[in-house]
Amino acid sequence: MNKMGFAQAIETVIAKAMEEDENIIIMGEDVHGLRLNLFARFGRERVMPTPISESAFVGAAVSAAMAGLRPIVEIMLVDFIGVAMDAILNHAAKISFFSGNNWNVPLVIRTACGGGYGDAGQHEQSLWGLLAHIPGLNIVIPSNPADAGGLMLSSIYADDPVIYFEHKLLTDYWLDSMGSGGRTTVSFNVPENGLEGEVPDKWQPIPLGKLNQMKEGNDITLVSVGVGVHRSMEAAKILEEKGISAEVLDLRCLAPLDVEELKNSVEKTKTLLIIDEDYKSFGLSGEISAMLLENDISFKFGRICTETTIPYSRELENQVLPNKERIVKEALKILRI
């Protein structure tokens, strides 16, 4: 096993796929600089810098995918995805259904998400619940380098569009950027084990819709994605010291969702705590709890989500976003300890 950073794992997989399949292209703002190694290797015809117009280049990518290419489109921040929602919501997500699978859109939209570094509500949202709400989209949110590479490989060869989320606190080049501009004295809430991890010697696709059990437990099930998985693991250690055995599940994908493994875990522990950096209302936490209730599972329930617009102040931001302290406090509350 090798050790690798989150972004390096993704780029390694993309490079290998591009080497083997000339139909894979990259499009997006500043990709000639952000993906300099790929640009130098494959040239401007396959790593294509675009104007600052998400609606234009995502729309072009939908057409390119229909014509037989497999575009990887980069929207720098998921907060900006609203500019391209017509192409995503009304076209990419629906073409396969409306055409009876005669047309497909093998498109990956790669985008950065998440807070914890003081950039406020126009740059730190997650929005995966909003996008998972749309039929026809696959929603992928890796938490570690091995999953980041394996899930990207599956995403590239999926025949339907994938929104691929990359949390900024797990990515070295984002952390380098966030530490500039007078913020070198600011402490970001970076998970201890978030930036680097073991990756396989040979990359294999990880099936979309298969969660990963990060830790086995019997008393409570902690469910999350992305950086929230690391927060959950940190909280599980604290709970363990208090005699509480927490099971930690990394969903990895919201659509498709691994319903069976969720059911198995919650049937065992009878207690569920969902940690979701996305908004609470009409989101992931409510959908999972409803799905379990529809399957006649009785359980204690709690959730820690972002409940309001993310403030710019780091002190206020820490009160809004999920963290290990909030997880432990809520777990003890629902277990009535």
ZIZIJO-V264052 format. One record per residue. RES is the residue in three letters. PHI is phi in degrees with one decimal (NA if undefined). PSI is psi in whole degrees, -180 to 180 (none if undefined). Layout:
# ZIZIJO-V264052
RES,PHI,PSI  RES,PHI,PSI
This chain:
# ZIZIJO-V264052
MET,NA,140  ASN,-103.0,160  LYS,-104.0,141  MET,-154.9,152  GLY,-80.0,165  PHE,-57.9,-55  ALA,-67.0,-36  GLN,-63.4,-39  ALA,-61.9,-45  ILE,-62.5,-47  GLU,-66.8,-36  THR,-62.3,-43  VAL,-66.8,-44  ILE,-62.1,-44  ALA,-60.1,-44  LYS,-64.2,-42  ALA,-65.6,-41  MET,-65.9,-34  GLU,-63.9,-36  GLU,-90.3,-20  ASP,-138.5,108  GLU,-72.5,-8  ASN,-80.6,-9  ILE,-84.5,124  ILE,-129.7,162  ILE,-120.4,137  MET,-135.6,148  GLY,153.6,171  GLU,-67.6,129  ASP,60.8,22  VAL,-67.6,-22  HIS,-67.1,-23  GLY,-97.0,-44  LEU,-64.6,-37  ARG,-115.1,53  LEU,-58.9,-41  ASN,-62.7,-42  LEU,-69.5,-38  PHE,-63.4,-44  ALA,-65.4,-34  ARG,-82.2,-41  PHE,-110.6,-11  GLY,82.8,172  ARG,-67.8,-25  GLU,-71.9,-21  ARG,-116.6,-18  VAL,-121.0,96  MET,-107.6,106  PRO,-67.4,141  THR,-122.2,164  PRO,-63.9,165  ILE,-80.2,76  SER,-151.4,88  GLU,-58.3,-39  SER,-62.2,-36  ALA,-72.7,-50  PHE,-79.9,-26  VAL,-71.6,-40  GLY,-60.1,-42  ALA,-64.4,-37  ALA,-67.9,-35  VAL,-60.4,-47  SER,-63.6,-41  ALA,-62.5,-40  ALA,-65.2,-42  MET,-62.5,-28  ALA,-86.7,-1  GLY,117.2,-7  LEU,-83.6,168  ARG,-124.1,82  PRO,-74.9,143  ILE,-110.7,109  VAL,-103.2,134  GLU,-106.5,117  ILE,-103.5,116  MET,-52.5,-46  LEU,-131.2,139  VAL,-62.7,-23  ASP,-57.4,-26  PHE,-89.1,1  ILE,-69.2,-22  GLY,-58.4,-30  VAL,-64.3,-28  ALA,-108.1,15  MET,-65.4,-29  ASP,-61.6,-47  ALA,-63.7,-36  ILE,-81.0,-53  LEU,-72.2,-46  ASN,-97.0,-12  HIS,-124.3,-69  ALA,-53.7,-44  ALA,-73.5,-20  LYS,-114.5,-15  ILE,-60.3,-44  SER,-61.0,-45  PHE,-64.3,-48  PHE,-69.1,-25  SER,-97.2,6  GLY,61.1,36  ASN,67.1,15  ASN,-76.0,-26  TRP,-121.8,141  ASN,-127.8,162  VAL,-127.0,82  PRO,-77.6,78  LEU,-123.5,133  VAL,-110.1,125  ILE,-106.2,110  ARG,-95.7,129  THR,-149.8,149  ALA,-90.6,149  CYS,-145.3,171  GLY,92.8,157  GLY,-117.9,-161  GLY,108.2,15  TYR,-142.6,8  GLY,82.8,50  ASP,-124.0,5  ALA,72.3,-180  GLY,-76.1,-5  GLN,-97.7,-4  HIS,-134.4,-1  GLU,-123.9,13  GLN,-73.8,165  SER,-106.1,-55  LEU,65.8,12  TRP,-68.4,-29  GLY,-65.2,-41  LEU,-57.8,-46  LEU,-78.5,-33  ALA,-66.6,-20  HIS,-67.4,-19  ILE,-93.1,116  PRO,-59.8,140  GLY,101.7,-11  LEU,-104.7,139  ASN,-93.6,136  ILE,-119.5,117  VAL,-119.6,130  ILE,-139.0,88  PRO,-75.2,159  SER,-119.8,-8  ASN,-150.0,162  PRO,-59.1,-40  ALA,-62.4,-44  ASP,-69.3,-36  ALA,-59.0,-44  GLY,-72.1,-48  GLY,-64.4,-38  LEU,-73.0,-34  MET,-64.6,-40  LEU,-61.4,-43  SER,-66.7,-37  SER,-65.1,-42  ILE,-60.1,-37  TYR,-100.7,10  ALA,-71.7,144  ASP,-89.2,-5  ASP,-119.9,158  PRO,-63.4,144  VAL,-123.3,131  ILE,-99.4,118  TYR,-110.2,112  PHE,-94.4,139  GLU,-128.9,110  HIS,-72.2,133  LYS,-65.2,-30  LEU,-75.5,-5  LEU,-104.3,3  THR,-123.6,122  ASP,-62.4,-43  TYR,-69.5,-28  TRP,-70.2,-41  LEU,-64.6,-37  ASP,-62.1,-42  SER,-66.6,-43  MET,-69.3,-22  GLY,-82.5,0  SER,-98.3,-177  GLY,69.1,37  GLY,83.3,8  ARG,-105.3,19  THR,-66.4,-19  THR,-93.9,-3  VAL,-86.1,135  SER,-93.0,119  PHE,-89.1,151  ASN,-86.6,70  VAL,-91.5,129  PRO,-60.9,145  GLU,-59.5,-39  ASN,-107.4,28  GLY,-89.2,-28  LEU,-90.3,-24  GLU,-143.0,150  GLY,-162.9,171  GLU,-74.6,142  VAL,-128.9,156  PRO,-70.1,155  ASP,-65.8,-34  LYS,-126.8,123  TRP,-72.3,134  GLN,-125.2,145  PRO,-65.2,138  ILE,-97.1,122  PRO,-58.0,136  LEU,-69.8,134  GLY,94.5,18  LYS,-120.6,111  LEU,-73.6,168  ASN,-122.5,123  GLN,-80.4,110  MET,-82.1,-31  LYS,-152.4,135  GLU,-87.1,144  GLY,-159.2,171  ASN,-123.0,-19  ASP,-97.1,-33  ILE,-155.4,144  THR,-104.2,121  LEU,-101.3,124  VAL,-121.0,132  SER,-159.7,-176  VAL,-141.5,161  GLY,56.0,-135  VAL,-65.3,-24  GLY,-62.7,-27  VAL,-64.5,-42  HIS,-67.3,-40  ARG,-61.2,-40  SER,-65.8,-40  MET,-66.1,-40  GLU,-62.5,-44  ALA,-65.9,-38  ALA,-61.2,-36  LYS,-64.2,-42  ILE,-65.8,-42  LEU,-63.7,-37  GLU,-59.4,-39  GLU,-65.4,-22  LYS,-96.3,9  GLY,83.7,18  ILE,-109.0,127  SER,-95.1,108  ALA,-103.0,132  GLU,-92.7,134  VAL,-116.9,123  LEU,-114.4,130  ASP,-101.2,109  LEU,-62.7,-36  ARG,66.0,-40  CYS,-134.1,142  LEU,-96.2,-32  ALA,-141.1,111  PRO,-73.3,156  LEU,-106.8,137  ASP,-81.5,81  VAL,-66.0,-42  GLU,-62.4,-45  GLU,-70.4,-33  LEU,-62.0,-47  LYS,-59.0,-45  ASN,-60.0,-43  SER,-68.6,-46  VAL,-72.8,-32  GLU,-62.0,-32  LYS,-77.1,-50  THR,-86.5,-24  LYS,63.4,13  THR,-144.9,131  LEU,-129.6,131  LEU,-127.3,120  ILE,-102.7,130  ILE,-113.0,114  ASP,-137.2,116  GLU,-74.8,-11  ASP,-78.6,176  TYR,-68.4,148  LYS,-71.8,-46  SER,-66.3,129  PHE,56.8,38  GLY,-122.0,-158  LEU,-57.0,-45  SER,-63.8,-42  GLY,-68.7,-38  GLU,-65.9,-44  ILE,-65.1,-44  SER,-64.1,-39  ALA,-64.7,-42  MET,-61.5,-42  LEU,-67.7,-40  LEU,-65.5,-36  GLU,-64.0,-22  ASN,-96.3,18  ASP,60.9,36  ILE,-100.6,128  SER,-97.5,133  PHE,-160.7,156  LYS,-79.0,148  PHE,-140.2,138  GLY,-146.6,161  ARG,-150.0,144  ILE,-124.1,113  CYS,-134.9,175  THR,-85.1,121  GLU,-106.6,-5  THR,-151.8,176  THR,-58.6,135  ILE,-71.8,123  PRO,-78.2,161  TYR,-75.6,-39  SER,-58.6,129  ARG,-62.3,-37  GLU,-63.6,-45  LEU,-71.0,-37  GLU,-59.3,-41  ASN,-61.7,-27  GLN,-80.8,-22  VAL,-91.8,-42  LEU,-83.9,151  PRO,-61.7,141  ASN,-146.9,172  LYS,-64.8,-32  GLU,-65.2,-43  ARG,-65.4,-37  ILE,-64.0,-48  VAL,-62.0,-45  LYS,-60.8,-44  GLU,-71.0,-38  ALA,-61.2,-45  LEU,-64.6,-36  LYS,-65.7,-49  ILE,-75.3,-23  LEU,-84.2,-5  ARG,56.5,49  ILE,-111.4,none
